[in-house]
Amino acid sequence: MTSRRTFLGGAGVALVGAAAVKRSAAASLPEAPTQGSPNTMAPLAPPNGRPYNPVVTLNGWTLPWRMNNGVKEFHLVAEPVVREIAPGMKANMWGYNGQSPGPTIEVVEGDRVRIFVTNKLPEHTSIHWHGQILPCGMDGVTGLTQPGIDPGKTFMYEFVARHAGTFMYHPHADEMVQMAMGMMGFWVTHPKNPAQHAVDRDFVFLLNAYDIEPGSYTPKVNTMLDFNLWTFNSRVFPGIDPMVVRLGDRVRIRAGNLSMTNHPLHVHGHRFEVTGTDGGSIPPSARWPEVTTDLGVGQMRAIEFVADNPGDWAFHCHKSHHTMNAMGHSVPTMIGVDQRGVAQKINSLVPDYMVMGDKGGSMGGMQMPLPENTLPMMSGEGPFGPIDMGGMFTTLKVRAGLARNDYTDPGWYKHPKGSVAVEWRGDMPAAAAAPGKAPATVPGETIMNVKKGGAHHGH
């Protein structure tokens, strides 16, 4: 098992000579801030340069910059990082400036941008500015548009952010390994006019996936299909922060997909419009109302809605196995199987053995021993009990009375009296069947004889 000490120690060769920058001395490089906290950081109001309305990176942060003769300069450091996936589990990853994904970069349309990239990885890397229209030599494809950035070296990218929109950055060098290890980040180019496309709250995050076996710390980089951790910004529920908004706010959620499959993102309690893609803003005449939008591999989407329905609303990928953690893909379906006789025999050998799966997959409030550094498949506690979710799931918390820039978790929603579904305790219709009894038939009705155990087995 790889420990934090041995994992980070493996990058020692990359640390040597990291200041050997040919085009300028190391002292002239902009600072490379780092962030180790997995919490959502406050939006970064621009201290200089042209004004814009900053975004909030879910469980992330925005990279500060310096102005140098009218050029916005950033410094990214590609390096091994330790990311908390959720409380109780950490992973050895590769990322930028102390975190995976790396920090969000925010600029304004027309800004000249200069990004220094220092490589502290044990192999060469590069950065591709996904979706940007720029000079070919700045596109970041190793071997095609530039040599790789060798360990210990720093490269400089420079271009004008020509178009407002939602973008990403990621390596185009040993891409299978480096992206599987978590190397990616978000980029937002704001419009020149801050009033254009303005919203009250603007959230951003990336969709990614990892295969980390129970008890281990490092992702398997050759997995193509059977991932077991589906994440928003390398976090899984219940470790994903809620999106907190004021009642009546116009809200934008921007998501980019750097996983290996599509994700139908679904919002409860509200209708939205898809207002932007990686190609730019969608004209109002081309939009239509949705509650779910599918996000393909390598795509960006921006959705907008008015938060006019107070409460705690689910926001998640609608592929059910993407809202679970540490999935066992080879576990058989046991629903409807009478395990009592087997359980008695096993209990004589294993006194603590529990029958599971015969009534469904929910574990309820059961606490089971897990390997070190492993999360339960479904967890999270709500005001009414276990939420039974994991992976790509969080909440949209709509509240009246919040301050304009208050993103503090307000706690659970206090439902008005009579607005919560409750158990019916009155008389039942005479025809209602008790649980487990065959339903009554009506004249002319045929009951199909269905064998136990369907042909389809899910995760």
VMD Tcl script that draws the C-alpha trace (Angstrom):
set ca {
  {0.00 0.00 0.00}
  {1.38 3.40 -0.93}
  {1.59 5.81 1.98}
  {1.52 9.61 1.82}
  {5.21 9.68 2.76}
  {6.38 7.32 0.00}
  {4.00 8.85 -2.55}
  {5.18 12.43 -2.05}
  {8.76 11.27 -1.62}
  {8.68 9.88 -5.14}
  {8.50 13.42 -6.48}
  {11.83 14.39 -4.92}
  {13.70 14.21 -8.22}
  {11.23 16.68 -9.70}
  {11.87 19.18 -6.92}
  {15.55 19.40 -7.76}
  {16.23 22.19 -10.22}
  {12.63 23.37 -10.38}
  {13.93 26.94 -10.49}
  {15.92 26.32 -13.67}
  {13.82 28.52 -15.95}
  {15.67 29.56 -19.11}
  {13.58 32.58 -20.14}
  {13.53 34.33 -16.77}
  {15.02 33.93 -13.34}
  {12.94 32.14 -10.73}
  {12.65 35.33 -8.69}
  {10.65 36.94 -11.52}
  {7.99 34.24 -11.54}
  {4.64 35.11 -9.99}
  {3.85 33.40 -6.72}
  {2.26 29.95 -6.91}
  {-0.34 29.90 -4.10}
  {-1.45 26.52 -2.78}
  {-4.66 25.29 -1.21}
  {-5.01 22.10 0.79}
  {-8.49 22.54 2.24}
  {-11.26 20.54 0.52}
  {-13.89 23.13 1.47}
  {-15.56 25.60 -0.88}
  {-13.61 28.86 -0.72}
  {-15.23 32.29 -0.95}
  {-15.36 33.88 -4.43}
  {-12.25 35.91 -5.32}
  {-13.25 39.52 -6.01}
  {-10.83 40.92 -8.61}
  {-8.26 43.13 -6.79}
  {-7.05 44.68 -10.06}
  {-7.64 44.49 -13.78}
  {-11.10 44.79 -15.29}
  {-14.12 44.07 -13.09}
  {-16.18 40.89 -13.29}
  {-18.65 38.89 -11.23}
  {-16.62 36.05 -9.65}
  {-17.68 32.40 -9.58}
  {-17.79 29.97 -6.65}
  {-15.87 26.73 -7.21}
  {-17.66 23.87 -5.44}
  {-15.13 22.38 -2.98}
  {-12.43 24.45 -4.65}
  {-10.96 27.92 -5.10}
  {-9.84 30.56 -7.63}
  {-6.14 31.11 -8.44}
  {-4.87 34.64 -7.63}
  {-2.79 36.49 -10.23}
  {-0.52 39.49 -10.56}
  {-0.64 42.28 -13.15}
  {2.62 42.82 -15.05}
  {2.55 45.67 -17.57}
  {-1.08 44.98 -18.39}
  {-0.67 41.19 -18.59}
  {-2.46 38.90 -16.14}
  {0.12 36.41 -14.85}
  {-0.67 33.09 -13.16}
  {1.58 30.32 -11.87}
  {0.40 26.69 -11.94}
  {2.47 23.93 -10.34}
  {1.79 20.36 -11.50}
  {2.57 18.14 -8.52}
  {1.54 15.14 -6.41}
  {-1.26 16.04 -4.01}
  {-3.34 14.32 -1.34}
  {-7.05 14.94 -1.86}
  {-9.73 14.19 0.69}
  {-12.47 12.49 -1.34}
  {-14.84 12.72 1.66}
  {-14.26 12.62 5.42}
  {-12.74 9.23 6.15}
  {-11.01 8.76 2.80}
  {-8.02 10.41 1.13}
  {-6.36 9.67 -2.19}
  {-2.88 10.09 -3.61}
  {-3.40 12.10 -6.79}
  {-1.68 14.46 -9.18}
  {-3.01 17.99 -9.45}
  {-2.08 21.65 -9.37}
  {-1.14 24.00 -6.53}
  {-1.91 21.55 -3.77}
  {-5.26 20.29 -4.99}
  {-7.11 18.13 -7.51}
  {-8.77 19.53 -9.50}
  {-6.51 22.54 -9.74}
  {-7.68 26.07 -8.97}
  {-10.17 27.84 -11.20}
  {-8.67 30.51 -13.47}
  {-10.85 33.60 -14.00}
  {-10.09 36.26 -16.61}
  {-12.00 38.82 -18.67}
  {-12.67 38.71 -22.39}
  {-9.78 40.47 -24.14}
  {-7.27 39.96 -21.29}
  {-3.73 39.06 -22.28}
  {-2.92 36.09 -20.08}
  {0.47 34.61 -19.22}
  {0.56 31.28 -17.36}
  {3.78 29.81 -15.98}
  {3.59 26.04 -15.51}
  {6.18 24.35 -13.28}
  {6.41 20.56 -13.38}
  {7.03 18.75 -10.07}
  {5.79 15.42 -11.38}
  {8.10 12.44 -12.01}
  {7.36 12.59 -15.77}
  {6.86 15.24 -18.47}
  {3.54 17.05 -18.80}
  {1.78 19.90 -20.64}
  {-1.44 21.89 -20.39}
  {-4.15 22.04 -23.04}
  {-6.53 25.00 -22.69}
  {-9.69 23.11 -23.59}
  {-12.06 25.15 -25.77}
  {-9.86 28.24 -26.08}
  {-9.22 29.86 -29.48}
  {-5.51 30.65 -29.37}
  {-2.23 30.35 -31.37}
  {-1.48 26.76 -32.30}
  {1.82 26.77 -30.42}
  {0.02 27.54 -27.17}
  {-2.48 24.64 -27.45}
  {-0.47 22.33 -25.21}
  {-0.37 19.05 -27.16}
  {2.94 17.36 -26.42}
  {4.86 16.40 -29.52}
  {2.44 18.19 -31.87}
  {2.51 21.81 -30.72}
  {5.27 21.80 -28.07}
  {7.86 19.60 -26.38}
  {6.82 18.13 -23.04}
  {7.55 20.04 -19.86}
  {10.20 17.84 -18.26}
  {10.38 17.32 -14.48}
  {11.83 20.39 -12.79}
  {11.21 22.67 -15.77}
  {8.87 25.66 -16.17}
  {7.13 26.62 -19.42}
  {5.31 29.84 -20.22}
  {2.01 30.04 -22.13}
  {0.73 33.39 -23.37}
  {-2.39 34.29 -25.35}
  {-5.39 36.61 -25.42}
  {-8.63 35.27 -23.92}
  {-10.65 36.11 -27.01}
  {-14.09 34.76 -26.13}
  {-16.22 34.86 -23.00}
  {-17.29 31.42 -21.89}
  {-16.74 28.30 -19.80}
  {-13.59 26.23 -20.37}
  {-11.25 23.66 -18.81}
  {-7.54 22.88 -18.67}
  {-5.88 19.45 -18.55}
  {-2.69 17.71 -19.79}
  {-2.16 16.47 -23.32}
  {0.81 14.37 -22.20}
  {0.46 10.77 -21.00}
  {-3.17 11.80 -20.84}
  {-4.63 8.46 -19.74}
  {-2.43 8.40 -16.64}
  {-2.38 12.07 -15.76}
  {-6.13 12.67 -16.04}
  {-6.87 9.39 -14.24}
  {-4.69 10.77 -11.44}
  {-6.79 13.96 -11.25}
  {-4.97 16.57 -13.38}
  {-7.61 19.03 -14.54}
  {-9.00 22.46 -13.73}
  {-11.73 24.97 -14.56}
  {-11.38 28.20 -16.58}
  {-13.93 31.03 -16.84}
  {-13.59 33.95 -19.23}
  {-16.02 36.66 -18.15}
  {-17.62 39.12 -20.60}
  {-16.15 42.64 -20.88}
  {-19.40 44.11 -19.61}
  {-20.08 42.69 -16.10}
  {-23.82 43.31 -16.61}
  {-23.88 40.95 -19.60}
  {-25.14 37.48 -18.62}
  {-25.05 38.57 -14.96}
  {-26.47 36.23 -12.30}
  {-26.64 36.40 -8.52}
  {-24.76 33.15 -7.83}
  {-22.45 31.33 -10.22}
  {-21.19 27.83 -9.29}
  {-18.56 25.81 -11.20}
  {-17.21 22.25 -10.90}
  {-15.79 19.39 -12.95}
  {-17.13 15.85 -13.28}
  {-14.50 13.15 -12.94}
  {-14.22 9.50 -11.91}
  {-11.67 7.30 -10.15}
  {-11.05 3.62 -9.56}
  {-9.61 3.29 -6.05}
  {-9.90 -0.19 -4.57}
  {-11.17 -0.46 -0.98}
  {-8.27 -0.01 1.42}
  {-5.94 1.59 -1.14}
  {-4.95 5.21 -1.72}
  {-3.94 5.59 -5.37}
  {-6.26 5.50 -8.42}
  {-5.87 2.69 -10.95}
  {-4.87 4.49 -14.14}
  {-5.77 1.78 -16.69}
  {-9.48 1.58 -15.84}
  {-11.74 2.50 -18.76}
  {-15.26 1.50 -17.63}
  {-15.67 0.18 -14.08}
  {-14.94 3.24 -11.95}
  {-16.14 3.11 -8.35}
  {-15.97 6.78 -7.33}
  {-17.95 9.34 -9.35}
  {-17.12 12.86 -8.24}
  {-17.89 16.57 -8.39}
  {-14.46 18.24 -8.21}
  {-12.87 15.04 -6.87}
  {-15.37 14.87 -3.97}
  {-18.19 12.40 -3.34}
  {-21.33 12.76 -1.24}
  {-21.52 13.33 1.68}
  {-18.28 15.27 1.20}
  {-19.68 17.61 -1.49}
  {-20.70 21.01 -0.13}
  {-24.26 22.24 -0.73}
  {-24.96 25.05 -3.18}
  {-26.50 27.75 -0.99}
  {-28.65 30.42 -2.69}
  {-31.11 33.12 -1.70}
  {-34.77 32.77 -2.51}
  {-35.32 34.65 -5.76}
  {-31.66 34.53 -6.87}
  {-30.85 33.92 -10.51}
  {-28.45 30.98 -10.32}
  {-25.96 29.64 -12.85}
  {-24.33 26.21 -12.52}
  {-21.43 25.48 -14.88}
  {-20.14 21.90 -15.16}
  {-17.41 20.34 -17.28}
  {-17.12 16.61 -17.94}
  {-13.65 15.07 -17.93}
  {-14.80 11.55 -17.04}
  {-15.15 8.69 -19.54}
  {-18.94 8.69 -19.83}
  {-21.89 11.07 -20.09}
  {-23.78 12.42 -17.08}
  {-27.46 13.48 -17.11}
  {-27.49 16.23 -14.46}
  {-30.85 16.65 -12.73}
  {-32.14 19.48 -10.50}
  {-35.11 18.90 -8.20}
  {-37.77 21.53 -7.56}
  {-36.84 23.89 -10.39}
  {-36.83 24.21 -14.17}
  {-33.74 25.56 -15.90}
  {-32.47 26.51 -19.34}
  {-29.14 25.50 -20.86}
  {-27.61 28.91 -21.47}
  {-24.04 28.11 -22.45}
  {-21.65 25.50 -23.84}
  {-17.88 25.43 -24.31}
  {-18.61 27.27 -27.58}
  {-20.15 30.25 -25.77}
  {-23.51 31.66 -24.77}
  {-26.70 30.25 -26.32}
  {-29.08 32.95 -27.67}
  {-32.31 33.17 -25.63}
  {-34.35 32.25 -28.71}
  {-32.59 28.85 -28.87}
  {-33.22 27.82 -25.22}
  {-35.98 25.66 -23.77}
  {-36.96 24.53 -20.25}
  {-35.44 21.36 -18.81}
  {-35.00 19.61 -15.47}
  {-32.23 17.28 -16.71}
  {-29.45 17.94 -19.22}
  {-26.98 15.38 -20.54}
  {-23.30 16.31 -20.37}
  {-21.13 14.40 -22.82}
  {-17.44 13.57 -22.47}
  {-15.27 16.65 -22.92}
  {-18.26 19.02 -22.89}
  {-19.16 22.05 -20.79}
  {-22.67 23.20 -19.95}
  {-24.04 26.23 -18.14}
  {-27.59 26.09 -16.82}
  {-29.58 28.96 -15.32}
  {-32.77 29.22 -13.27}
  {-34.50 31.42 -10.73}
  {-34.40 29.87 -7.26}
  {-38.08 30.52 -6.52}
  {-38.88 27.34 -4.56}
  {-37.50 27.27 -0.98}
  {-36.17 24.03 0.46}
  {-33.35 21.49 0.31}
  {-33.34 20.15 -3.24}
  {-31.33 17.24 -4.64}
  {-28.86 17.91 -7.46}
  {-27.24 14.81 -8.95}
  {-26.27 12.69 -11.91}
  {-29.30 10.61 -12.88}
  {-27.29 7.45 -13.55}
  {-28.06 5.65 -10.30}
  {-24.69 3.90 -10.04}
  {-23.03 7.34 -10.24}
  {-24.62 8.19 -6.87}
  {-22.88 5.36 -5.01}
  {-19.36 4.89 -3.64}
  {-17.01 1.89 -3.65}
  {-19.33 -0.20 -5.81}
  {-18.88 -3.95 -6.16}
  {-19.72 -4.64 -9.80}
  {-19.63 -8.44 -9.38}
  {-21.99 -8.65 -6.37}
  {-24.97 -10.90 -7.24}
  {-28.56 -9.68 -6.87}
  {-30.13 -11.38 -3.82}
  {-33.56 -9.75 -3.84}
  {-36.23 -12.35 -3.07}
  {-33.71 -15.05 -2.08}
  {-34.53 -16.77 1.23}
  {-31.15 -16.87 3.00}
  {-32.36 -17.96 6.45}
  {-31.10 -21.53 6.27}
  {-27.75 -20.47 4.87}
  {-27.47 -17.68 7.43}
  {-27.93 -20.14 10.32}
  {-25.12 -22.32 9.04}
  {-22.79 -19.37 8.43}
  {-23.56 -17.93 11.86}
  {-22.21 -21.07 13.48}
  {-18.85 -20.20 11.90}
  {-19.12 -16.38 11.71}
  {-21.22 -15.15 14.65}
  {-21.54 -11.58 13.36}
  {-22.72 -12.55 9.85}
  {-25.68 -10.48 8.58}
  {-28.11 -11.36 5.79}
  {-28.03 -8.54 3.25}
  {-29.54 -7.72 -0.11}
  {-32.64 -9.92 0.09}
  {-34.91 -6.90 0.48}
  {-32.92 -4.39 -1.62}
  {-29.65 -2.54 -1.45}
  {-30.32 0.04 1.26}
  {-28.13 -0.39 4.31}
  {-30.26 1.98 6.39}
  {-28.53 2.91 9.61}
  {-26.33 -0.23 9.74}
  {-22.71 0.38 10.65}
  {-20.41 -2.21 9.10}
  {-16.63 -2.54 9.44}
  {-14.83 -1.28 6.34}
  {-11.23 -1.52 5.17}
  {-9.01 1.43 6.05}
  {-9.52 4.48 3.80}
  {-12.81 3.20 2.36}
  {-16.18 4.96 2.22}
  {-19.61 3.33 2.62}
  {-21.39 2.70 -0.67}
  {-24.26 5.01 0.30}
  {-24.22 7.38 3.24}
  {-25.10 10.85 4.45}
  {-27.62 11.77 7.12}
  {-30.57 14.05 6.47}
  {-33.17 15.47 8.83}
  {-35.38 12.39 8.33}
  {-32.71 9.68 8.39}
  {-30.12 8.18 5.99}
  {-30.07 9.81 2.54}
  {-28.74 6.61 0.87}
  {-26.63 8.46 -1.69}
  {-22.97 8.81 -2.62}
  {-20.91 9.95 -5.58}
  {-22.32 12.73 -7.77}
  {-24.92 14.07 -5.37}
  {-25.32 17.29 -3.42}
  {-28.07 19.67 -2.36}
  {-29.32 23.01 -3.58}
  {-30.36 24.94 -0.46}
  {-32.77 27.77 -1.29}
  {-33.44 30.16 1.61}
  {-35.08 33.51 2.15}
  {-33.23 36.20 4.07}
  {-29.62 35.33 3.18}
  {-27.12 38.14 2.64}
  {-25.98 38.74 -0.92}
  {-22.61 37.00 -0.56}
  {-23.51 34.59 2.22}
  {-22.69 31.01 1.24}
  {-22.80 29.61 4.78}
  {-24.67 26.31 5.11}
  {-28.00 27.31 6.69}
  {-28.71 23.82 8.03}
  {-31.74 21.74 7.13}
  {-34.89 23.35 5.77}
  {-37.72 24.01 8.23}
  {-40.80 22.83 6.36}
  {-44.05 24.77 6.80}
  {-46.65 22.83 8.77}
  {-48.53 20.33 6.64}
  {-46.03 20.38 3.74}
  {-44.18 17.10 4.47}
  {-45.34 13.68 3.24}
  {-46.48 11.58 6.21}
  {-47.69 8.06 6.85}
  {-51.42 7.48 6.29}
  {-52.99 6.03 9.43}
  {-56.63 5.99 8.35}
  {-58.76 3.22 6.85}
  {-57.45 1.40 3.77}
  {-59.66 0.53 0.78}
  {-61.13 -2.96 1.06}
  {-59.38 -4.09 -2.12}
  {-55.91 -3.09 -0.89}
  {-53.64 -6.12 -0.61}
  {-51.46 -6.65 2.42}
  {-47.69 -6.74 1.76}
  {-46.68 -10.11 0.40}
  {-50.21 -11.19 -0.63}
  {-51.11 -11.76 -4.25}
  {-53.26 -8.94 -5.68}
  {-56.92 -9.69 -6.27}
  {-57.89 -10.39 -9.86}
  {-60.74 -8.89 -11.80}
  {-62.92 -10.78 -14.33}
  {-61.04 -11.41 -17.58}
  {-57.63 -10.54 -16.05}
  {-54.70 -12.90 -16.52}
  {-51.82 -13.05 -14.04}
  {-48.46 -13.67 -15.73}
  {-46.22 -16.24 -14.05}
  {-42.88 -14.45 -13.69}
  {-39.84 -16.39 -12.53}
  {-37.80 -15.07 -9.63}
  {-34.66 -13.18 -10.57}
  {-34.91 -11.18 -13.76}
  {-32.35 -11.40 -16.51}
  {-31.06 -7.86 -15.87}
  {-28.61 -7.37 -13.05}
  {-27.54 -3.85 -12.15}
  {-24.62 -2.67 -10.10}
}
mol new
graphics top color blue
foreach p $ca { graphics top sphere $p radius 0.5 }
foreach p [lrange $ca 0 end-1] q [lrange $ca 1 end] { graphics top cylinder $p $q radius 0.2 }
display resetview
